[in-house]
Amino acid sequence: MLEKITVKSFLKKKERKEKITMLTAYDYPTAKIISLTELDGILVGDSLAMVVLGLENTLKVGMKEMLHHLDAVVRAKPRQLIVADMPFLSYETGDALKNAGLFAKHGADAVKLEGGEEFSDVVKKIVRAGIPVMGHIGLTPQRFLRLGGYRTIGKTESEEEQLLRDAKALEEAGVFSVVIENVYSSIAKRITESLSIPTICIGAGPYCDGQILVIHDLLGLSDFKPYFAKAYIDLKEIISKAISEYVREVKEGKFPSKEYYKEK
Ligand code: KIV
């Protein structure tokens, strides 16, 4: 049996220049399927607000929803590293350690939080308690109001330099890796080369140590798919075909056929 993937495995992969692969997952059956693959990490992302719960943005989910979905993923016992996303207002106020601790008690191997150098102290506090932290810089969707929407970050020189400062500050604070979202690829490359911890990118080009996608985007299940997300299959089409066939067979009296019921 293959070994459990840990934060150490992520660091080793960077040293060996092996690409790291991550996907989001929010439920038991998906985590079960993932556990049979060579994927490295599962993020129970707050993107569940939109892709699972049909909410408008990630500000609308809290610890209760995140724990509910984390529990489902943990029950699948995947060998992949499980990272729990800290939702809006779960770490900006005084409760960061308590909430990160809750995730760890529920079986997360690490937590992720959005933000750069302004959250260095929060990161230090969580890491000091023994909980690995993944950073998240660039487009941080929980700050879309301040950022003026969902846009590519790093257009100006000052934005680019801030991204580098954020990445460095997070590394110094003790994160084991950092997600870089929707950032120009040349900047993600600069950051990746300047850090000894792995960068995991989404919409930030090929020069990172790893990639992450929202699984609903990869499977073709999303209502809205950002330009940088590749759909590897059109499950929406496949599922709707299956449902239509079922409806037709019931209406035509073809389902259930003999093998699907018992006669006394
Ligand atoms: O919540 C999420 O899915 C994420 C990824 C986009 C990195 O934070």
py3Dmol code that shows the C-alpha trace and the ligand (Angstrom):
import py3Dmol

protein = """\
ATOM      1  CA  MET A   1       0.000   0.000   0.000  1.00  0.00           C
ATOM      2  CA  LEU A   2       1.220   3.477  -0.832  1.00  0.00           C
ATOM      3  CA  GLU A   3       2.236   5.709   2.068  1.00  0.00           C
ATOM      4  CA  LYS A   4       0.237   8.632   3.467  1.00  0.00           C
ATOM      5  CA  ILE A   5       1.305  11.919   1.925  1.00  0.00           C
ATOM      6  CA  THR A   6       2.481  14.474   4.474  1.00  0.00           C
ATOM      7  CA  VAL A   7       3.697  18.064   4.373  1.00  0.00           C
ATOM      8  CA  LYS A   8       7.216  16.602   4.324  1.00  0.00           C
ATOM      9  CA  SER A   9       6.347  14.780   1.083  1.00  0.00           C
ATOM     10  CA  PHE A  10       5.458  18.163  -0.451  1.00  0.00           C
ATOM     11  CA  LEU A  11       8.834  19.631   0.537  1.00  0.00           C
ATOM     12  CA  LYS A  12      10.691  16.575  -0.773  1.00  0.00           C
ATOM     13  CA  LYS A  13       8.861  16.873  -4.098  1.00  0.00           C
ATOM     14  CA  LYS A  14      10.114  20.440  -4.484  1.00  0.00           C
ATOM     15  CA  GLU A  15      13.670  19.329  -3.712  1.00  0.00           C
ATOM     16  CA  ARG A  16      13.395  16.562  -6.313  1.00  0.00           C
ATOM     17  CA  LYS A  17      11.707  18.890  -8.818  1.00  0.00           C
ATOM     18  CA  GLU A  18       8.673  16.555  -8.993  1.00  0.00           C
ATOM     19  CA  LYS A  19       5.392  18.325  -9.771  1.00  0.00           C
ATOM     20  CA  ILE A  20       2.779  18.383  -6.999  1.00  0.00           C
ATOM     21  CA  THR A  21      -0.878  17.809  -7.938  1.00  0.00           C
ATOM     22  CA  MET A  22      -3.881  18.942  -5.924  1.00  0.00           C
ATOM     23  CA  LEU A  23      -7.638  19.130  -6.435  1.00  0.00           C
ATOM     24  CA  THR A  24     -10.495  20.300  -4.303  1.00  0.00           C
ATOM     25  CA  ALA A  25     -12.984  17.753  -2.942  1.00  0.00           C
ATOM     26  CA  TYR A  26     -15.918  18.245  -0.639  1.00  0.00           C
ATOM     27  CA  ASP A  27     -17.563  14.847  -0.211  1.00  0.00           C
ATOM     28  CA  TYR A  28     -17.032  11.166   0.573  1.00  0.00           C
ATOM     29  CA  PRO A  29     -17.494   9.582  -2.887  1.00  0.00           C
ATOM     30  CA  THR A  30     -15.161  12.057  -4.587  1.00  0.00           C
ATOM     31  CA  ALA A  31     -12.506  11.598  -1.901  1.00  0.00           C
ATOM     32  CA  LYS A  32     -12.871   7.803  -2.278  1.00  0.00           C
ATOM     33  CA  ILE A  33     -12.238   8.043  -6.028  1.00  0.00           C
ATOM     34  CA  ILE A  34      -9.298  10.400  -5.476  1.00  0.00           C
ATOM     35  CA  SER A  35      -7.824   7.970  -2.956  1.00  0.00           C
ATOM     36  CA  LEU A  36      -7.361   5.476  -5.812  1.00  0.00           C
ATOM     37  CA  THR A  37      -5.318   7.937  -7.862  1.00  0.00           C
ATOM     38  CA  GLU A  38      -1.785   9.347  -7.688  1.00  0.00           C
ATOM     39  CA  LEU A  39      -2.989  12.848  -6.748  1.00  0.00           C
ATOM     40  CA  ASP A  40      -0.936  14.367  -3.907  1.00  0.00           C
ATOM     41  CA  GLY A  41      -3.369  16.575  -2.053  1.00  0.00           C
ATOM     42  CA  ILE A  42      -7.030  17.344  -1.454  1.00  0.00           C
ATOM     43  CA  LEU A  43      -8.176  20.843  -0.553  1.00  0.00           C
ATOM     44  CA  VAL A  44     -11.541  21.049   1.150  1.00  0.00           C
ATOM     45  CA  GLY A  45     -11.874  24.522  -0.313  1.00  0.00           C
ATOM     46  CA  ASP A  46     -14.281  27.271   0.615  1.00  0.00           C
ATOM     47  CA  SER A  47     -15.116  27.248  -3.124  1.00  0.00           C
ATOM     48  CA  LEU A  48     -17.719  24.742  -1.926  1.00  0.00           C
ATOM     49  CA  ALA A  49     -19.842  27.855  -1.318  1.00  0.00           C
ATOM     50  CA  MET A  50     -20.361  28.239  -5.066  1.00  0.00           C
ATOM     51  CA  VAL A  51     -19.762  24.819  -6.601  1.00  0.00           C
ATOM     52  CA  VAL A  52     -21.617  22.721  -4.012  1.00  0.00           C
ATOM     53  CA  LEU A  53     -23.987  25.046  -2.167  1.00  0.00           C
ATOM     54  CA  GLY A  54     -24.923  27.415  -5.010  1.00  0.00           C
ATOM     55  CA  LEU A  55     -24.000  30.503  -2.990  1.00  0.00           C
ATOM     56  CA  GLU A  56     -22.794  33.736  -4.559  1.00  0.00           C
ATOM     57  CA  ASN A  57     -19.278  33.907  -3.080  1.00  0.00           C
ATOM     58  CA  THR A  58     -16.975  32.416  -0.463  1.00  0.00           C
ATOM     59  CA  LEU A  59     -17.899  34.987   2.182  1.00  0.00           C
ATOM     60  CA  LYS A  60     -21.083  33.023   2.713  1.00  0.00           C
ATOM     61  CA  VAL A  61     -19.620  29.873   4.265  1.00  0.00           C
ATOM     62  CA  GLY A  62     -18.295  29.484   7.799  1.00  0.00           C
ATOM     63  CA  MET A  63     -16.721  26.881  10.067  1.00  0.00           C
ATOM     64  CA  LYS A  64     -19.947  24.871  10.321  1.00  0.00           C
ATOM     65  CA  GLU A  65     -20.157  24.161   6.579  1.00  0.00           C
ATOM     66  CA  MET A  66     -16.395  23.623   6.246  1.00  0.00           C
ATOM     67  CA  LEU A  67     -16.325  21.075   9.096  1.00  0.00           C
ATOM     68  CA  HIS A  68     -19.332  19.238   7.666  1.00  0.00           C
ATOM     69  CA  HIS A  69     -17.560  18.741   4.318  1.00  0.00           C
ATOM     70  CA  LEU A  70     -14.133  18.095   5.868  1.00  0.00           C
ATOM     71  CA  ASP A  71     -15.687  15.263   7.911  1.00  0.00           C
ATOM     72  CA  ALA A  72     -17.062  13.649   4.740  1.00  0.00           C
ATOM     73  CA  VAL A  73     -13.647  13.776   3.034  1.00  0.00           C
ATOM     74  CA  VAL A  74     -11.815  12.474   6.128  1.00  0.00           C
ATOM     75  CA  ARG A  75     -14.223   9.504   6.344  1.00  0.00           C
ATOM     76  CA  ALA A  76     -12.932   8.325   2.945  1.00  0.00           C
ATOM     77  CA  LYS A  77      -9.451   7.931   4.556  1.00  0.00           C
ATOM     78  CA  PRO A  78      -7.534   9.125   1.498  1.00  0.00           C
ATOM     79  CA  ARG A  79      -3.742   8.784   1.534  1.00  0.00           C
ATOM     80  CA  GLN A  80      -3.590  12.270   0.045  1.00  0.00           C
ATOM     81  CA  LEU A  81      -2.711  15.268   2.235  1.00  0.00           C
ATOM     82  CA  ILE A  82      -6.001  16.827   3.388  1.00  0.00           C
ATOM     83  CA  VAL A  83      -5.919  20.616   3.619  1.00  0.00           C
ATOM     84  CA  ALA A  84      -8.897  22.429   5.164  1.00  0.00           C
ATOM     85  CA  ASP A  85      -9.578  25.952   3.941  1.00  0.00           C
ATOM     86  CA  MET A  86     -10.082  28.503   6.723  1.00  0.00           C
ATOM     87  CA  PRO A  87     -13.262  30.390   5.805  1.00  0.00           C
ATOM     88  CA  PHE A  88     -13.854  34.136   5.865  1.00  0.00           C
ATOM     89  CA  LEU A  89     -13.613  35.577   9.427  1.00  0.00           C
ATOM     90  CA  SER A  90     -12.356  32.320  10.951  1.00  0.00           C
ATOM     91  CA  TYR A  91      -8.764  33.643  11.294  1.00  0.00           C
ATOM     92  CA  GLU A  92      -8.881  37.433  10.857  1.00  0.00           C
ATOM     93  CA  THR A  93     -10.335  37.958  14.329  1.00  0.00           C
ATOM     94  CA  GLY A  94      -9.006  36.320  17.520  1.00  0.00           C
ATOM     95  CA  ASP A  95     -10.138  32.761  16.811  1.00  0.00           C
ATOM     96  CA  ALA A  96      -7.514  31.576  14.320  1.00  0.00           C
ATOM     97  CA  LEU A  97      -5.844  29.006  16.578  1.00  0.00           C
ATOM     98  CA  LYS A  98      -9.118  27.675  17.953  1.00  0.00           C
ATOM     99  CA  ASN A  99     -10.518  27.193  14.434  1.00  0.00           C
ATOM    100  CA  ALA A 100      -7.324  25.721  12.968  1.00  0.00           C
ATOM    101  CA  GLY A 101      -7.288  23.364  15.975  1.00  0.00           C
ATOM    102  CA  LEU A 102     -10.858  22.299  15.260  1.00  0.00           C
ATOM    103  CA  PHE A 103      -9.898  21.398  11.685  1.00  0.00           C
ATOM    104  CA  ALA A 104      -6.932  19.374  12.974  1.00  0.00           C
ATOM    105  CA  LYS A 105      -9.143  17.574  15.518  1.00  0.00           C
ATOM    106  CA  HIS A 106     -11.554  16.698  12.694  1.00  0.00           C
ATOM    107  CA  GLY A 107      -8.739  15.068  10.715  1.00  0.00           C
ATOM    108  CA  ALA A 108      -7.239  17.784   8.493  1.00  0.00           C
ATOM    109  CA  ASP A 109      -3.495  17.372   7.907  1.00  0.00           C
ATOM    110  CA  ALA A 110      -3.079  21.114   7.369  1.00  0.00           C
ATOM    111  CA  VAL A 111      -5.055  24.336   7.021  1.00  0.00           C
ATOM    112  CA  LYS A 112      -4.933  27.026   4.330  1.00  0.00           C
ATOM    113  CA  LEU A 113      -5.559  30.707   4.820  1.00  0.00           C
ATOM    114  CA  GLU A 114      -5.755  33.597   2.377  1.00  0.00           C
ATOM    115  CA  GLY A 115      -3.435  36.582   2.743  1.00  0.00           C
ATOM    116  CA  GLY A 116       0.184  37.668   2.794  1.00  0.00           C
ATOM    117  CA  GLU A 117       2.497  39.428   5.229  1.00  0.00           C
ATOM    118  CA  GLU A 118      -0.423  40.940   7.166  1.00  0.00           C
ATOM    119  CA  PHE A 119      -1.194  37.396   8.402  1.00  0.00           C
ATOM    120  CA  SER A 120       2.371  36.397   9.365  1.00  0.00           C
ATOM    121  CA  ASP A 121       1.568  36.502  13.078  1.00  0.00           C
ATOM    122  CA  VAL A 122      -1.545  34.378  12.627  1.00  0.00           C
ATOM    123  CA  VAL A 123       0.462  31.808  10.632  1.00  0.00           C
ATOM    124  CA  LYS A 124       3.198  31.736  13.295  1.00  0.00           C
ATOM    125  CA  LYS A 125       0.661  31.129  16.047  1.00  0.00           C
ATOM    126  CA  ILE A 126      -0.965  28.174  14.221  1.00  0.00           C
ATOM    127  CA  VAL A 127       2.384  26.645  13.190  1.00  0.00           C
ATOM    128  CA  ARG A 128       3.682  27.016  16.779  1.00  0.00           C
ATOM    129  CA  ALA A 129       0.744  24.868  17.901  1.00  0.00           C
ATOM    130  CA  GLY A 130       1.890  22.131  15.497  1.00  0.00           C
ATOM    131  CA  ILE A 131      -0.624  22.628  12.695  1.00  0.00           C
ATOM    132  CA  PRO A 132       0.893  22.966   9.205  1.00  0.00           C
ATOM    133  CA  VAL A 133      -0.303  26.021   7.265  1.00  0.00           C
ATOM    134  CA  MET A 134      -0.561  26.545   3.504  1.00  0.00           C
ATOM    135  CA  GLY A 135      -0.539  30.194   2.380  1.00  0.00           C
ATOM    136  CA  HIS A 136      -2.652  31.650  -0.428  1.00  0.00           C
ATOM    137  CA  ILE A 137      -1.634  34.812  -2.292  1.00  0.00           C
ATOM    138  CA  GLY A 138      -2.486  36.580  -5.537  1.00  0.00           C
ATOM    139  CA  LEU A 139      -6.208  36.605  -6.154  1.00  0.00           C
ATOM    140  CA  THR A 140      -7.599  35.899  -2.701  1.00  0.00           C
ATOM    141  CA  PRO A 141     -11.342  35.453  -3.339  1.00  0.00           C
ATOM    142  CA  GLN A 142     -12.280  36.267   0.275  1.00  0.00           C
ATOM    143  CA  ARG A 143     -10.942  39.819  -0.431  1.00  0.00           C
ATOM    144  CA  PHE A 144     -12.760  40.323  -3.760  1.00  0.00           C
ATOM    145  CA  LEU A 145     -14.489  43.449  -2.434  1.00  0.00           C
ATOM    146  CA  ARG A 146     -11.181  45.158  -1.625  1.00  0.00           C
ATOM    147  CA  LEU A 147      -9.510  43.858  -4.810  1.00  0.00           C
ATOM    148  CA  GLY A 148     -12.317  45.265  -6.939  1.00  0.00           C
ATOM    149  CA  GLY A 149     -13.500  41.870  -8.183  1.00  0.00           C
ATOM    150  CA  TYR A 150     -11.896  38.660  -9.377  1.00  0.00           C
ATOM    151  CA  ARG A 151      -8.922  39.808 -11.456  1.00  0.00           C
ATOM    152  CA  THR A 152      -5.362  38.894 -12.329  1.00  0.00           C
ATOM    153  CA  ILE A 153      -2.967  40.243  -9.712  1.00  0.00           C
ATOM    154  CA  GLY A 154       0.473  41.740 -10.409  1.00  0.00           C
ATOM    155  CA  LYS A 155      -0.214  44.242 -13.183  1.00  0.00           C
ATOM    156  CA  THR A 156       1.704  47.084 -11.541  1.00  0.00           C
ATOM    157  CA  GLU A 157       5.265  46.954 -10.255  1.00  0.00           C
ATOM    158  CA  SER A 158       4.090  47.667  -6.726  1.00  0.00           C
ATOM    159  CA  GLU A 159       1.604  44.753  -6.879  1.00  0.00           C
ATOM    160  CA  GLU A 160       4.387  42.479  -8.158  1.00  0.00           C
ATOM    161  CA  GLU A 161       6.789  43.504  -5.399  1.00  0.00           C
ATOM    162  CA  GLN A 162       4.033  43.084  -2.779  1.00  0.00           C
ATOM    163  CA  LEU A 163       3.418  39.518  -4.008  1.00  0.00           C
ATOM    164  CA  LEU A 164       7.110  38.721  -3.529  1.00  0.00           C
ATOM    165  CA  ARG A 165       7.105  40.276  -0.058  1.00  0.00           C
ATOM    166  CA  ASP A 166       3.962  38.306   0.852  1.00  0.00           C
ATOM    167  CA  ALA A 167       5.466  35.009  -0.313  1.00  0.00           C
ATOM    168  CA  LYS A 168       8.719  35.628   1.600  1.00  0.00           C
ATOM    169  CA  ALA A 169       6.888  36.721   4.761  1.00  0.00           C
ATOM    170  CA  LEU A 170       4.719  33.587   4.681  1.00  0.00           C
ATOM    171  CA  GLU A 171       7.754  31.360   4.197  1.00  0.00           C
ATOM    172  CA  GLU A 172       9.500  33.039   7.141  1.00  0.00           C
ATOM    173  CA  ALA A 173       6.337  32.646   9.232  1.00  0.00           C
ATOM    174  CA  GLY A 174       6.513  28.887   8.639  1.00  0.00           C
ATOM    175  CA  VAL A 175       4.010  27.914   5.897  1.00  0.00           C
ATOM    176  CA  PHE A 176       4.895  24.579   4.247  1.00  0.00           C
ATOM    177  CA  SER A 177       3.669  25.706   0.818  1.00  0.00           C
ATOM    178  CA  VAL A 178       1.800  28.544  -0.824  1.00  0.00           C
ATOM    179  CA  VAL A 179      -1.058  28.684  -3.321  1.00  0.00           C
ATOM    180  CA  ILE A 180      -0.610  31.374  -5.983  1.00  0.00           C
ATOM    181  CA  GLU A 181      -3.910  32.214  -7.679  1.00  0.00           C
ATOM    182  CA  ASN A 182      -4.513  34.209 -10.874  1.00  0.00           C
ATOM    183  CA  VAL A 183      -1.111  35.885 -11.096  1.00  0.00           C
ATOM    184  CA  TYR A 184       1.011  36.584 -14.218  1.00  0.00           C
ATOM    185  CA  SER A 185       3.178  33.535 -14.905  1.00  0.00           C
ATOM    186  CA  SER A 186       6.475  35.487 -14.858  1.00  0.00           C
ATOM    187  CA  ILE A 187       5.715  36.621 -11.291  1.00  0.00           C
ATOM    188  CA  ALA A 188       4.752  33.107 -10.167  1.00  0.00           C
ATOM    189  CA  LYS A 189       8.088  31.968 -11.640  1.00  0.00           C
ATOM    190  CA  ARG A 190      10.019  34.628  -9.665  1.00  0.00           C
ATOM    191  CA  ILE A 191       8.229  33.603  -6.470  1.00  0.00           C
ATOM    192  CA  THR A 192       8.775  29.875  -7.090  1.00  0.00           C
ATOM    193  CA  GLU A 193      12.504  30.421  -7.655  1.00  0.00           C
ATOM    194  CA  SER A 194      12.872  32.574  -4.566  1.00  0.00           C
ATOM    195  CA  LEU A 195      11.231  30.134  -2.104  1.00  0.00           C
ATOM    196  CA  SER A 196      12.455  26.844  -0.668  1.00  0.00           C
ATOM    197  CA  ILE A 197       8.846  25.742  -0.022  1.00  0.00           C
ATOM    198  CA  PRO A 198       6.611  24.583  -2.905  1.00  0.00           C
ATOM    199  CA  THR A 199       4.275  26.900  -4.803  1.00  0.00           C
ATOM    200  CA  ILE A 200       0.949  25.390  -5.886  1.00  0.00           C
ATOM    201  CA  CYS A 201      -0.628  27.394  -8.677  1.00  0.00           C
ATOM    202  CA  ILE A 202      -4.054  27.999 -10.141  1.00  0.00           C
ATOM    203  CA  GLY A 203      -4.160  30.403 -13.052  1.00  0.00           C
ATOM    204  CA  ALA A 204      -0.503  31.315 -12.539  1.00  0.00           C
ATOM    205  CA  GLY A 205       1.212  29.384 -15.320  1.00  0.00           C
ATOM    206  CA  PRO A 206       3.502  26.379 -15.612  1.00  0.00           C
ATOM    207  CA  TYR A 207       6.583  27.490 -13.657  1.00  0.00           C
ATOM    208  CA  CYS A 208       5.222  26.558 -10.230  1.00  0.00           C
ATOM    209  CA  ASP A 209       6.078  23.488  -8.175  1.00  0.00           C
ATOM    210  CA  GLY A 210       2.518  22.191  -8.456  1.00  0.00           C
ATOM    211  CA  GLN A 211      -0.983  22.859  -9.724  1.00  0.00           C
ATOM    212  CA  ILE A 212      -4.440  22.855  -8.154  1.00  0.00           C
ATOM    213  CA  LEU A 213      -7.894  22.949  -9.764  1.00  0.00           C
ATOM    214  CA  VAL A 214     -11.434  23.052  -8.455  1.00  0.00           C
ATOM    215  CA  ILE A 215     -12.702  19.531  -9.189  1.00  0.00           C
ATOM    216  CA  HIS A 216     -16.054  20.746 -10.537  1.00  0.00           C
ATOM    217  CA  ASP A 217     -14.153  22.738 -13.191  1.00  0.00           C
ATOM    218  CA  LEU A 218     -12.014  19.711 -14.143  1.00  0.00           C
ATOM    219  CA  LEU A 219     -15.120  17.522 -14.439  1.00  0.00           C
ATOM    220  CA  GLY A 220     -17.156  20.038 -16.446  1.00  0.00           C
ATOM    221  CA  LEU A 221     -19.716  20.484 -13.681  1.00  0.00           C
ATOM    222  CA  SER A 222     -19.354  24.210 -12.972  1.00  0.00           C
ATOM    223  CA  ASP A 223     -21.820  26.899 -13.977  1.00  0.00           C
ATOM    224  CA  PHE A 224     -18.961  29.363 -14.267  1.00  0.00           C
ATOM    225  CA  LYS A 225     -15.475  28.196 -15.191  1.00  0.00           C
ATOM    226  CA  PRO A 226     -12.575  30.694 -15.009  1.00  0.00           C
ATOM    227  CA  TYR A 227     -10.416  31.011 -18.167  1.00  0.00           C
ATOM    228  CA  PHE A 228      -7.503  29.171 -16.537  1.00  0.00           C
ATOM    229  CA  ALA A 229      -9.461  26.059 -15.541  1.00  0.00           C
ATOM    230  CA  LYS A 230      -9.354  23.137 -17.976  1.00  0.00           C
ATOM    231  CA  ALA A 231     -12.334  20.765 -18.145  1.00  0.00           C
ATOM    232  CA  TYR A 232     -11.025  17.244 -18.789  1.00  0.00           C
ATOM    233  CA  ILE A 233     -14.511  15.787 -19.263  1.00  0.00           C
ATOM    234  CA  ASP A 234     -18.069  17.105 -19.742  1.00  0.00           C
ATOM    235  CA  LEU A 235     -19.808  15.355 -16.836  1.00  0.00           C
ATOM    236  CA  LYS A 236     -22.743  17.771 -17.009  1.00  0.00           C
ATOM    237  CA  GLU A 237     -23.549  16.397 -20.468  1.00  0.00           C
ATOM    238  CA  ILE A 238     -22.974  12.771 -19.414  1.00  0.00           C
ATOM    239  CA  ILE A 239     -25.132  13.097 -16.280  1.00  0.00           C
ATOM    240  CA  SER A 240     -27.970  14.868 -18.060  1.00  0.00           C
ATOM    241  CA  LYS A 241     -27.978  12.174 -20.785  1.00  0.00           C
ATOM    242  CA  ALA A 242     -28.220   9.455 -18.110  1.00  0.00           C
ATOM    243  CA  ILE A 243     -31.119  11.253 -16.396  1.00  0.00           C
ATOM    244  CA  SER A 244     -32.982  11.739 -19.690  1.00  0.00           C
ATOM    245  CA  GLU A 245     -32.561   8.047 -20.520  1.00  0.00           C
ATOM    246  CA  TYR A 246     -33.899   7.047 -17.098  1.00  0.00           C
ATOM    247  CA  VAL A 247     -36.936   9.340 -17.494  1.00  0.00           C
ATOM    248  CA  ARG A 248     -37.607   7.920 -20.988  1.00  0.00           C
ATOM    249  CA  GLU A 249     -37.310   4.280 -19.843  1.00  0.00           C
ATOM    250  CA  VAL A 250     -39.672   4.829 -16.884  1.00  0.00           C
ATOM    251  CA  LYS A 251     -42.207   6.541 -19.129  1.00  0.00           C
ATOM    252  CA  GLU A 252     -41.959   3.739 -21.723  1.00  0.00           C
ATOM    253  CA  GLY A 253     -42.240   1.029 -19.027  1.00  0.00           C
ATOM    254  CA  LYS A 254     -38.715  -0.261 -19.795  1.00  0.00           C
ATOM    255  CA  PHE A 255     -37.394   0.395 -16.302  1.00  0.00           C
ATOM    256  CA  PRO A 256     -37.487  -1.473 -14.006  1.00  0.00           C
ATOM    257  CA  SER A 257     -36.943  -4.537 -16.180  1.00  0.00           C
ATOM    258  CA  LYS A 258     -36.832  -8.095 -14.732  1.00  0.00           C
ATOM    259  CA  GLU A 259     -33.330  -7.955 -13.250  1.00  0.00           C
ATOM    260  CA  TYR A 260     -34.242  -4.919 -11.141  1.00  0.00           C
ATOM    261  CA  TYR A 261     -37.155  -6.328  -9.111  1.00  0.00           C
ATOM    262  CA  LYS A 262     -38.255  -9.486  -7.285  1.00  0.00           C
ATOM    263  CA  GLU A 263     -41.477 -11.417  -7.916  1.00  0.00           C
ATOM    264  CA  LYS A 264     -42.895 -13.617  -5.163  1.00  0.00           C
TER     265      LYS A 264
END
"""
ligand_1 = """\
8
KIV
O -11.387 27.264 -2.230
C -10.703 26.884 -3.185
O -11.131 26.060 -4.007
C -9.363 27.428 -3.344
C -8.594 27.064 -4.566
C -9.078 27.855 -5.725
C -7.133 27.199 -4.390
O -8.926 28.183 -2.518
"""
view = py3Dmol.view(width=600, height=400)
view.addModel(protein, "pdb")
view.setStyle({"model": 0}, {"cartoon": {"style": "trace"}})
view.addModel(ligand_1, "xyz")
view.setStyle({"model": 1}, {"stick": {}})
view.zoomTo()
view.show()
